[in-house]
Amino acid sequence: SDTSLQDFLAKQDKAKLEKLLIMFAQSNASIRKALEDQIQASLGVTKALIKQVQHDVNNLSNFDWGDGYYRDESGPKVDLSRFKLRLKLMLDHSYYDDLVKMGQDILKNGQGLIEQSHDEGELSGELQECMEIVLSALPYSGLSKAEQLIYLVELDLINTYDLIYIDKELNNFWSDKPEAEDWHSLAKSLQQKLDQNTSKDFSSKYRRDQLTNWLKVALENSGQKGDVLRLLEEEAVKTQSYTRLVEELIHRNKLSEA
């Protein structure tokens, strides 16, 4: 029982306890990792830690494959529990900008990991928690309110496995919500992306529709509602998104045009 174990350990001197821990760490990988994590936590955030975190980010979507004919997967190369602990350590020590810079790669590579895996959702849960840590750093980063808004929307545009919940993140702004000028900056950024998107394949049209949906929101919140209808009319021709246009016309009570 826990009580008898506690009594046993309490009777041992420091040297005996050290030998026991070393012996267990050498024979059990989980215990060794746990002790290494405790050492790392005591040292705080070092250059070596940040380098290791960046290495893990780059390797998130890599799998260790078995030697069998069908390549039985043994799991991701990155220990997600340790990865999450290191991200949390960076957050606790105010490495906000470093975390934010890693955010898009964590999301992209994490989704690559999910695409290769066949688990029951455990990976998604772990990666959601990793992104929550990253986004907790966003309000304290060096980014302006407009840049934070653009950052969140850019994440949402590549968020295919619901590893972030954009409504929740935007609601975190409401105590210090973006002003019209912040939404205007977002609209300008999205319009540039839309202008650069010239491909006509299906995936490109889908991405263009996503961009347009966000641009509509940005225009409305920046006081440029007059530009929304023009935008939707132009995009209806380019992506056959007539339903969205008709819904907007009905909303504006322009029934004959709808």
Buried (B, 14 or more C-beta within 10 A) or exposed (E): EEEEEEEEEEEEEEEEEEEEEEEEBEEEEEBBBBBEBEEBBEEEBEEEBBEBBBEBBEBBBBBEEEEEEEEEBEBBBBBBBBBBBBBBBBBEEEBBBBBBBBBBEBBBBBBBBBEEBEBEEEBBEBBBBBBBBBBBBBBEBEBEBBBBBBBBBBBBBBBEBEBBBBEEBBEBBEEEBBEEEBBBBBBBBBBEBBEEBEEEEEEEBEBBBBBBBBBBBBBBBBEBEEBBBEBBBEBBEBBEBEEBBBEBBEEEEEEEEE
